[in-house]
Every structure is written in structure tokens, then in C-alpha cells.
Amino acid sequence: MNYLAHAYLSFGDSEILTGNLIADHVKGRLALEKFPVGIKKGIELHRKIDSFTDVHPATQRAKIWFRGDYGLYSGAIMDTLYDHFLANDPKMFQSDAALLDFTLDVYTKVESQSDHFPEAFAKYFPHMREHNWLYGYKTLQGMQRSLQGLSRRATHMPPVDKAYLTFIAHYYELAQCYYELIDGIITFVKIELSK
């Protein structure tokens, strides 16, 4: 799961949302101690979501189409692709306007916690907001941009052109993997948040 899914799975809580979005920039357990309880919980939730997603049978099956060309990066590619299917899931977002409203609310809530941004996240958050990355997952063109962004951040990742073509070629099979995953992960996260 990538930014949109982590945002969605925060269920509107500003601190959990912020922790969920900044988590990739917070390494180790000791680094957690400087954050407020809610943000810390969001960071820990992000890690649990990633673990749940990585070992899920649907994800394991989906990664097979990318593993030959992208090796360990196949997981990161699937995380990005899952956000596309979430953005287009009518059960989660009944319209384009609903998705847009959700994304704008996310940016407002995260901005309210900007004192807790790690340096790297603080640098690109304005760009994320200005270009509405979360909404961009909805379109195929947005997915091309997202995969290119992933490639820029992952220094040893091969060019993503082939990943995009694989995504298009196996679109419906990958969508099925998303649908096999989403209800289970929502239930999992609600249980984690209730602890």
C-alpha cells in the first residue's frame, strides 16, 4: 500500500494519518520516541500495514508479474498499483469529487502536524500537495508519474517503462488481487486501532 491507502486506512485521525504518511522516513524503534503518541501509533500502524500487505497471498501472486524484471522492487511497484485500484474503487470513493474531497482533507490534516515532519518528508510534501499525488493515482497518466517517482527514489531500480506495460497488460488480474486484499486489510487495521 502506498500514500493513498495509508491515508485511507488512518480513518480521519490527523495524528495517525501523519504518522502513516511519514513512516518511511522514520527508521528504527528509538526514532519513534520523539513523536506524540498518536503519530507514533500511525508510524507503527504503517509498518503493520506493510507487513500484512507483503505477506498476503494476493500480493505474493501479483508480484510474480514484476519479479523477473524488478526483483525486490516488485513489492514497491505493487504498493503503488494498489493505490490506483483504491482510487477507482466505487465502494471507497463513490465519485471523482469524493476522492478529490478526501485528498484535500488529507493535506489539510497532515499540514496541521507539520512540526513533526521528518526533513525529507517536509521537502516534498508541498510538491505532493500542489500536484495532488493522492488524486493522481486515479488515472493511468498519474500512475506513469507515480512509477517514475518511485524509480527516482529507488536508486538501483531499473527503468519503469516495462512495469507500466506489465500493469496495463495484467490490469484486470492485478485489480482482482486488490479486491482480494482490501477488505481483509480494512478489518485488520480497525482491529489494530481498537487496541
C-alpha positions as CSV (number, residue, x, y, z in Angstrom):
1,M,0.0,0.0,0.0
2,N,1.2,3.5,-0.9
3,Y,0.3,7.0,0.2
4,L,-3.4,6.9,-0.7
5,A,-4.0,3.6,1.0
6,H,-2.1,4.6,4.2
7,A,-4.1,7.8,4.2
8,Y,-7.4,5.9,3.8
9,L,-6.5,3.4,6.5
10,S,-6.0,6.2,9.0
11,F,-9.7,6.7,9.1
12,G,-9.6,10.5,9.5
13,D,-7.4,10.8,12.6
14,S,-4.8,13.6,12.0
15,E,-2.0,12.2,14.1
16,I,-2.4,8.6,12.9
17,L,-2.6,9.9,9.3
18,T,0.6,11.9,9.7
19,G,2.4,9.0,11.2
20,N,1.2,6.7,8.5
21,L,2.5,9.1,5.8
22,I,5.8,10.0,7.3
23,A,6.7,6.4,8.5
24,D,9.1,5.6,5.6
25,H,11.3,8.4,6.9
26,V,11.4,7.2,10.5
27,K,13.9,4.4,11.0
28,G,14.1,2.0,14.0
29,R,12.3,2.0,17.3
30,L,14.3,4.6,19.1
31,A,13.4,7.3,16.5
32,L,9.7,6.8,17.5
33,E,10.2,8.2,20.9
34,K,10.4,11.9,19.7
35,F,6.8,11.8,18.4
36,P,3.5,12.3,20.1
37,V,1.6,9.2,21.0
38,G,-0.9,9.5,18.0
39,I,1.8,10.0,15.4
40,K,3.9,7.2,16.9
41,K,0.8,4.9,16.6
42,G,0.5,5.9,13.0
43,I,4.1,5.1,12.2
44,E,3.7,1.7,13.9
45,L,0.4,1.1,12.0
46,H,2.1,1.9,8.7
47,R,4.7,-0.8,9.4
48,K,1.9,-3.3,10.3
49,I,0.0,-2.5,7.1
50,D,3.2,-3.0,5.1
51,S,3.8,-6.4,6.7
52,F,0.2,-7.5,6.3
53,T,0.2,-6.5,2.6
54,D,3.6,-8.0,1.8
55,V,2.7,-11.5,3.0
56,H,-0.8,-11.6,1.7
57,P,-1.3,-14.3,-0.9
58,A,-2.8,-11.8,-3.4
59,T,0.3,-9.6,-3.2
60,Q,2.6,-12.6,-3.5
61,R,0.7,-13.6,-6.7
62,A,0.7,-10.1,-8.1
63,K,4.4,-9.6,-7.6
64,I,5.2,-12.6,-9.8
65,W,4.5,-10.5,-13.0
66,F,7.1,-7.9,-11.9
67,R,9.7,-10.0,-10.1
68,G,11.7,-11.1,-13.2
69,D,12.5,-7.5,-14.2
70,Y,12.4,-5.7,-10.9
71,G,13.3,-8.3,-8.2
72,L,12.8,-6.9,-4.7
73,Y,11.3,-3.7,-6.1
74,S,8.2,-5.7,-7.2
75,G,6.7,-5.1,-3.8
76,A,7.1,-1.4,-4.0
77,I,5.6,-1.4,-7.5
78,M,2.6,-3.3,-6.2
79,D,2.2,-0.9,-3.3
80,T,1.9,1.9,-5.9
81,L,-0.5,0.0,-8.1
82,Y,-2.8,-0.8,-5.2
83,D,-3.4,2.9,-4.8
84,H,-4.7,3.1,-8.3
85,F,-7.3,0.4,-7.7
86,L,-8.2,2.0,-4.4
87,A,-8.7,5.4,-6.1
88,N,-11.1,3.8,-8.6
89,D,-12.9,1.6,-6.1
90,P,-16.6,2.8,-6.0
91,K,-17.1,1.2,-2.6
92,M,-14.4,3.6,-1.1
93,F,-14.9,6.7,-3.3
94,Q,-18.3,6.9,-4.9
95,S,-17.3,9.7,-7.3
96,D,-14.3,11.7,-8.5
97,A,-15.5,14.5,-6.3
98,A,-15.4,12.2,-3.2
99,L,-11.8,11.2,-4.0
100,L,-10.8,14.9,-4.5
101,D,-12.5,16.0,-1.2
102,F,-10.8,13.1,0.6
103,T,-7.3,14.1,-0.7
104,L,-7.8,17.8,0.1
105,D,-8.8,16.9,3.6
106,V,-5.7,14.7,4.0
107,Y,-3.4,17.5,3.0
108,T,-5.1,19.9,5.5
109,K,-4.9,17.4,8.4
110,V,-1.3,16.5,7.6
111,E,-0.3,20.1,7.3
112,S,-1.6,20.7,10.8
113,Q,1.0,18.3,12.1
114,S,3.9,19.8,10.1
115,D,6.0,20.4,13.2
116,H,6.6,16.7,13.3
117,F,7.6,16.2,9.7
118,P,11.0,14.5,9.1
119,E,13.2,16.6,6.9
120,A,12.8,14.5,3.7
121,F,9.0,14.5,4.0
122,A,9.0,18.2,4.7
123,K,10.9,18.8,1.5
124,Y,8.4,17.0,-0.8
125,F,5.1,17.5,1.0
126,P,4.4,20.9,-0.7
127,H,5.0,19.3,-4.1
128,M,2.8,16.3,-3.1
129,R,0.0,18.7,-2.2
130,E,0.5,21.1,-5.1
131,H,0.3,18.3,-7.7
132,N,-2.2,16.3,-5.6
133,W,-0.3,13.0,-5.8
134,L,-3.1,11.2,-3.9
135,Y,-5.7,12.1,-6.6
136,G,-3.2,11.4,-9.4
137,Y,-3.3,7.6,-8.6
138,K,-6.8,7.6,-10.2
139,T,-5.6,8.0,-13.8
140,L,-3.2,5.9,-16.0
141,Q,-1.2,9.0,-16.7
142,G,-0.9,9.6,-12.9
143,M,0.3,6.0,-12.5
144,Q,3.0,6.6,-15.0
145,R,4.2,9.6,-13.0
146,S,3.9,7.6,-9.7
147,L,6.0,4.8,-11.1
148,Q,8.6,7.3,-12.4
149,G,8.7,8.9,-9.0
150,L,9.3,5.5,-7.4
151,S,12.1,4.9,-9.8
152,R,13.7,8.3,-8.9
153,R,13.6,7.5,-5.2
154,A,14.9,3.9,-5.6
155,T,18.4,4.4,-6.9
156,H,19.1,0.9,-8.2
157,M,15.6,0.2,-9.7
158,P,15.6,-0.5,-13.5
159,P,13.6,2.0,-15.7
160,V,9.8,1.6,-15.0
161,D,8.6,1.6,-18.6
162,K,8.3,-2.2,-18.5
163,A,6.5,-2.1,-15.2
164,Y,3.9,0.2,-16.6
165,L,3.3,-2.0,-19.6
166,T,3.0,-5.0,-17.3
167,F,0.5,-3.1,-15.3
168,I,-1.6,-2.4,-18.4
169,A,-1.2,-6.0,-19.7
170,H,-2.4,-7.6,-16.4
171,Y,-4.7,-4.8,-15.3
172,Y,-7.7,-7.0,-14.5
173,E,-5.7,-9.7,-12.8
174,L,-4.0,-7.0,-10.6
175,A,-7.3,-5.5,-9.9
176,Q,-8.5,-8.9,-8.7
177,C,-5.5,-9.0,-6.3
178,Y,-6.5,-5.7,-4.9
179,Y,-10.1,-6.8,-4.3
180,E,-8.8,-10.0,-2.5
181,L,-6.7,-7.8,-0.2
182,I,-8.7,-4.7,0.6
183,D,-11.5,-6.0,2.9
184,G,-9.1,-8.0,4.9
185,I,-6.7,-5.1,5.4
186,I,-9.5,-2.8,6.5
187,T,-10.6,-5.3,9.1
188,F,-7.0,-5.8,10.2
189,V,-6.4,-2.1,10.6
190,K,-9.7,-1.5,12.6
191,I,-8.7,-4.2,15.0
192,E,-5.2,-2.7,15.4
193,L,-6.6,0.8,16.0
194,S,-9.0,-0.6,18.7
195,K,-6.1,-1.9,20.8
